[in-house]
Amino acid sequence: MMNFIFGKKSDRSHSFSEMYKKYYVSMINYARFKTGNLQVAEDLVHELFADIFAKNEIIENAESYLFSALKNRILNYWRHEEVVRTYESKVMLEAPDMITPHHSIELRDIMNNVQAHVKSLSPRCRKVFNLKREEYSNKEIATELDISLKTVEAHYTKALNVLKDRVIISIIAALHFALSYFY
């Protein structure tokens, strides 16, 4: 059993540092195993150590204390994730009800704008773009249009650049449209 006593500032830093070095890796591994996410595991462990350091208390049987506290944080993490999933599901189910006629018109205008810009592409460029949207591979497009892979890539890149440049305003409007649901 290992005790860590945080008394004087110099002893406190040394004891804390010892405890951190001794248990950090095993706690990260445990949290990663339980959450399936290294970043979440690191966050949980760092927050736990930060809270312990801030409390300045005596910890008896550090290993048991640390892993129990970490287990509770992991349980809280999963409870929070469940709340988020439930909320997201509820929002997605209610989303069709939240679309007003005004939003439908805005969305239709944005889609018409995008389609007009697609029609403004050269015929070959437009064909490559449309085939890519239908999930054709570059090789399949090259075979169907009897052009090289490099030409397919060039046409698709050109189409994306043209659409990106011309449709940015539509994207901003779409973001505004999407955010208006929540605010």
Secondary structure, DSSP 8 states (H G I E B T S, - for coil): ---B---SHHHHHHHHHHHHHHHHHHHHHHHHHHHS-HHHHHHHHHHHHHHHHHH---BSSHHHHHHHHHHHHHHHHHHHHHHHHHHHHHHHHHHHHH--HHHHHHHHHHHHHHHHHHHTS-HHHHHHHHHHHTT--HHHHHHHHT--HHHHHHHHHHHHHHHHHHHHHHHHHHHHHHHTTT-
